[in-house]
Amino acid sequence: MEPRRILILAPHPDDEIVACGIAALRARAAGAQIFVLYLTTGIPAPEALWPWQRRGHGARLSRRRTEARVAAALFGLEPVGSLGHPSRRLRRHLDSAAAEIGRAIMEHAIEALWVPAFEGAHQDHDAANALAAQFCGVLPVFEFAAYNFAGGRVRSNRFADRHDGEVTIEAAPEEAALKRQALACYESERGNLRHIGAERESWRPLRHYDYRVPPHPGRLFRERFHWVPFRHPRIDFEASATVYAEIGRWASAAAAKRHSPLGDSPGDEPRQADREFAGALDEAERERGIGR
């Protein structure tokens, strides 16, 4: 049976459209409810902006939230919250983010998770993928290709590598037009979304990754402008070695705790959060048959 209650983990407001907008349209047409949890605000912290931009940081946040509401309404998506972390900071809040995802799964009786692929597009995308991996044991998790730089060229909605189980869907003209309209809702991100196509999407069951190493050989999408000799606010200059070491360390520790009968889950209260989450999901499985 196809999942009827799906939660999209959107690293930033717009990723719910970029990665899986067409798939969401089709799932809704088949009768599914699609929920969205925004894992960051999509806006860098004030100190990452030019000095003269910092006073307008609040207005930037408000604008992005409004854009997200309009795009969600256009696609019939149901936002369930925003974690409020700045862009490029998700990897510093993985414990609390995992706890919030667990709460959203329980509160909305979620039957499947969708998340952008682990592909080096943005460090928050890869952190979100590592978060989603922690729930593979309790419900189906699918990753969607957003964009990458595998082979030295920008790829939109195509995986950097091919594996069994991958599905590509071709958009009908009306679906592609609606996706373009939704992307246009994010006017503040127009420059960043210029490379995103609307003709196809690709997804597959989430693979097992070693999050300690970059997703593919060669330069990553997030590294394309590391040659710029000054700190530009639109460029994430954090070294990939540092980013993946931190995400990988957390993912390995979370997996070890998850498989340990005495371990603490990636949540904010040792053992207790794990017991509550597991108990709620056990009850949901008995009532709705999650994972069968």
C-alpha positions as CSV (number, residue, x, y, z in Angstrom):
1,M,0.0,0.0,0.0
2,E,1.3,3.4,-0.9
3,P,2.0,5.8,2.0
4,R,-0.9,8.2,2.6
5,R,0.8,10.5,5.1
6,I,4.2,11.8,3.9
7,L,6.6,14.2,5.6
8,I,9.0,16.2,3.5
9,L,12.2,17.2,5.4
10,A,13.0,20.5,3.7
11,P,16.5,21.8,4.7
12,H,15.4,25.2,3.5
13,P,12.1,26.7,2.4
14,D,12.1,25.9,-1.4
15,D,13.6,22.4,-1.2
16,E,10.2,20.9,-0.9
17,I,9.6,22.1,-4.5
18,V,13.1,21.8,-5.9
19,A,13.6,18.1,-4.9
20,C,10.1,16.6,-5.0
21,G,7.5,19.0,-6.1
22,I,6.2,16.9,-9.0
23,A,6.2,13.8,-6.9
24,A,4.2,15.6,-4.2
25,L,1.6,16.7,-6.8
26,R,1.2,13.1,-7.9
27,A,1.0,11.8,-4.4
28,R,-1.7,14.3,-3.5
29,A,-3.6,13.4,-6.7
30,A,-3.6,9.8,-5.5
31,G,-5.1,10.9,-2.1
32,A,-2.0,11.4,0.1
33,Q,-1.5,14.2,2.6
34,I,1.9,15.8,2.3
35,F,3.4,17.6,5.3
36,V,6.5,19.7,5.4
37,L,9.0,20.4,8.2
38,Y,11.4,23.2,7.4
39,L,14.7,22.4,9.1
40,T,16.2,25.9,8.8
41,T,15.0,29.4,7.9
42,G,16.9,29.3,4.6
43,I,18.6,32.6,5.6
44,P,22.2,32.8,6.9
45,A,22.9,34.1,10.3
46,P,23.2,37.9,10.5
47,E,27.0,37.8,11.0
48,A,27.3,36.0,7.6
49,L,25.7,38.9,5.8
50,W,27.3,42.2,4.6
51,P,27.3,44.7,7.5
52,W,24.8,46.9,5.7
53,Q,22.4,43.9,5.2
54,R,22.3,42.9,8.9
55,R,19.6,45.4,9.9
56,G,17.2,43.8,7.4
57,H,17.8,40.3,8.6
58,G,14.3,40.1,10.2
59,A,12.7,41.3,7.0
60,R,14.5,38.6,5.1
61,L,13.2,35.9,7.4
62,S,9.7,37.2,7.1
63,R,9.8,37.3,3.4
64,R,11.1,33.7,3.1
65,R,8.3,32.5,5.5
66,T,5.7,34.2,3.3
67,E,7.2,32.7,0.2
68,A,7.0,29.3,1.8
69,R,3.4,29.7,2.8
70,V,2.4,30.8,-0.8
71,A,4.3,27.9,-2.4
72,A,2.8,25.4,0.1
73,A,-0.8,26.7,-0.6
74,L,-0.2,26.4,-4.3
75,F,0.8,22.7,-4.0
76,G,-1.6,21.8,-1.2
77,L,1.3,21.0,1.2
78,E,0.8,21.2,5.0
79,P,3.6,22.9,6.9
80,V,4.1,21.5,10.4
81,G,6.8,23.8,11.6
82,S,10.1,25.5,11.1
83,L,13.1,24.7,13.4
84,G,14.4,28.3,13.1
85,H,18.1,27.4,12.6
86,P,20.1,29.7,10.2
87,S,21.1,28.3,6.9
88,R,24.5,26.5,7.0
89,R,24.0,25.7,10.7
90,L,21.8,22.6,10.7
91,R,24.8,20.3,11.4
92,R,25.2,22.1,14.8
93,H,21.7,21.2,15.8
94,L,21.2,17.6,14.8
95,D,20.2,16.2,18.2
96,S,17.3,18.7,18.6
97,A,16.4,18.4,14.9
98,A,16.1,14.6,15.2
99,A,13.9,15.0,18.2
100,E,11.6,17.4,16.3
101,I,11.4,15.1,13.4
102,G,10.4,12.3,15.7
103,R,7.7,14.4,17.3
104,A,6.3,15.4,13.8
105,I,6.2,11.7,12.8
106,M,4.2,10.8,15.9
107,E,1.9,13.8,15.9
108,H,0.9,13.5,12.2
109,A,1.0,9.7,12.0
110,I,3.6,9.9,9.2
111,E,4.0,6.8,7.0
112,A,7.0,7.8,4.9
113,L,9.8,10.5,4.9
114,W,11.1,12.3,1.8
115,V,14.4,14.2,1.9
116,P,16.9,15.7,-0.5
117,A,19.7,13.4,-1.6
118,F,23.2,13.2,-0.1
119,E,25.0,14.8,-3.1
120,G,27.1,17.7,-2.0
121,A,24.6,20.4,-3.1
122,H,24.5,22.2,0.3
123,Q,25.7,21.2,3.7
124,D,22.2,21.5,5.1
125,H,20.9,19.0,2.5
126,D,23.5,16.5,3.5
127,A,22.8,17.0,7.2
128,A,19.1,16.5,6.5
129,N,19.9,13.3,4.7
130,A,21.9,12.1,7.7
131,L,18.9,13.0,10.0
132,A,16.5,11.1,7.8
133,A,18.7,8.0,7.9
134,Q,18.2,7.7,11.6
135,F,14.5,6.8,10.9
136,C,15.0,4.1,8.3
137,G,14.3,1.4,10.9
138,V,10.8,2.7,11.7
139,L,9.3,3.8,8.3
140,P,10.3,4.1,4.6
141,V,12.7,6.9,3.8
142,F,13.2,8.1,0.2
143,E,15.8,10.6,-1.1
144,F,15.2,12.9,-4.0
145,A,17.9,14.3,-6.3
146,A,18.0,18.1,-6.0
147,Y,21.2,19.3,-7.7
148,N,24.9,18.3,-7.8
149,F,28.2,18.9,-9.6
150,A,29.2,15.4,-10.3
151,G,31.5,15.1,-13.4
152,G,32.2,18.8,-13.2
153,R,28.8,20.0,-14.5
154,V,25.6,21.1,-12.8
155,R,22.9,18.4,-12.7
156,S,19.4,19.2,-11.8
157,N,17.1,16.4,-10.4
158,R,19.6,13.7,-11.4
159,F,21.6,11.6,-9.1
160,A,25.3,11.8,-9.1
161,D,25.4,7.9,-9.4
162,R,23.0,5.2,-10.4
163,H,21.7,2.4,-8.2
164,D,19.0,-0.2,-8.2
165,G,15.6,1.1,-7.1
166,E,16.0,4.5,-8.7
167,V,12.8,6.0,-10.2
168,T,12.7,8.9,-12.6
169,I,9.4,10.6,-13.4
170,E,8.9,12.9,-16.4
171,A,6.6,15.9,-15.8
172,A,3.5,16.4,-17.8
173,P,3.4,20.0,-19.3
174,E,0.9,21.2,-16.7
175,E,3.0,19.7,-13.9
176,A,6.2,21.4,-15.1
177,A,4.3,24.7,-15.4
178,L,3.0,24.4,-11.9
179,K,6.5,23.6,-10.5
180,R,7.9,26.6,-12.3
181,Q,5.1,28.7,-10.7
182,A,6.0,27.4,-7.3
183,L,9.7,28.0,-7.7
184,A,8.8,31.6,-8.8
185,C,7.1,32.0,-5.4
186,Y,10.6,32.1,-4.0
187,E,11.5,35.4,-5.6
188,S,14.2,36.0,-2.9
189,E,16.0,32.9,-4.2
190,R,15.6,33.5,-7.9
191,G,19.4,33.6,-8.5
192,N,20.0,30.4,-6.6
193,L,17.2,28.5,-8.3
194,R,18.1,29.5,-11.8
195,H,19.7,26.1,-12.5
196,I,16.7,24.0,-11.3
197,G,14.6,22.3,-14.0
198,A,11.0,21.3,-13.9
199,E,10.9,18.5,-16.4
200,R,11.8,15.5,-14.3
201,E,12.5,14.3,-10.8
202,S,14.4,11.2,-9.5
203,W,14.0,9.4,-6.2
204,R,15.1,6.1,-4.6
205,P,15.0,4.4,-1.2
206,L,17.6,6.1,1.0
207,R,20.9,4.3,0.7
208,H,23.4,3.6,3.5
209,Y,26.0,6.3,3.4
210,D,29.3,7.0,5.1
211,Y,28.6,10.6,6.0
212,R,32.2,11.1,7.1
213,V,33.3,11.5,3.4
214,P,32.0,13.7,0.6
215,P,29.2,12.2,-1.6
216,H,31.1,12.0,-4.8
217,P,34.7,12.5,-6.1
218,G,35.8,15.8,-7.4
219,R,34.5,19.3,-6.7
220,L,31.2,19.5,-5.0
221,F,28.4,21.9,-5.9
222,R,29.0,23.8,-2.6
223,E,32.7,24.1,-3.4
224,R,32.3,25.7,-6.9
225,F,33.2,29.2,-5.7
226,H,35.7,28.5,-3.0
227,W,38.3,30.2,-5.2
228,V,36.8,33.6,-4.5
229,P,39.4,35.5,-2.5
230,F,37.0,37.3,-0.1
231,R,34.2,36.1,2.1
232,H,31.0,36.6,0.1
233,P,27.8,36.1,2.0
234,R,26.2,33.9,-0.7
235,I,29.1,31.4,-0.6
236,D,29.5,28.7,2.1
237,F,33.3,28.7,2.6
238,E,33.4,26.1,5.4
239,A,35.8,23.3,4.4
240,S,34.1,20.2,3.3
241,A,36.5,18.1,5.4
242,T,35.1,19.8,8.5
243,V,31.5,19.6,7.4
244,Y,31.5,15.9,6.7
245,A,33.6,15.0,9.7
246,E,31.0,16.6,11.9
247,I,28.0,15.2,10.2
248,G,29.6,11.7,10.0
249,R,30.6,11.8,13.6
250,W,27.0,12.6,14.7
251,A,25.5,10.0,12.3
252,S,27.9,7.2,13.5
253,A,27.2,8.1,17.2
254,A,23.4,8.2,16.6
255,A,23.4,4.9,14.8
256,A,25.4,3.3,17.6
257,K,23.0,4.6,20.2
258,R,20.0,3.5,18.2
259,H,21.3,-0.1,18.1
260,S,22.3,-0.2,21.7
261,P,19.6,-1.3,24.1
262,L,20.9,1.0,26.8
263,G,21.9,3.9,24.4
264,D,20.3,7.3,24.2
265,S,18.5,8.3,21.1
266,P,19.5,11.5,19.2
267,G,17.0,13.5,21.3
268,D,17.1,16.0,24.1
269,E,16.5,13.6,27.0
270,P,18.6,10.4,27.5
271,R,16.7,7.2,27.0
272,Q,13.3,8.7,27.8
273,A,12.8,10.3,24.3
274,D,13.9,7.0,22.7
275,R,11.3,5.0,24.7
276,E,8.5,7.5,24.0
277,F,9.3,7.6,20.3
278,A,9.6,3.8,20.0
279,G,6.4,3.2,21.9
280,A,4.4,5.6,19.9
281,L,5.6,4.1,16.6
282,D,4.9,0.6,17.9
283,E,1.3,1.7,18.6
284,A,1.1,3.3,15.1
285,E,2.4,0.1,13.5
286,R,-0.3,-2.0,15.2
287,E,-3.0,0.4,14.1
288,R,-1.9,1.3,10.6
289,G,0.7,-1.3,9.5
290,I,3.6,1.1,8.9
291,G,6.5,-0.5,7.1
292,R,4.5,-3.5,5.8
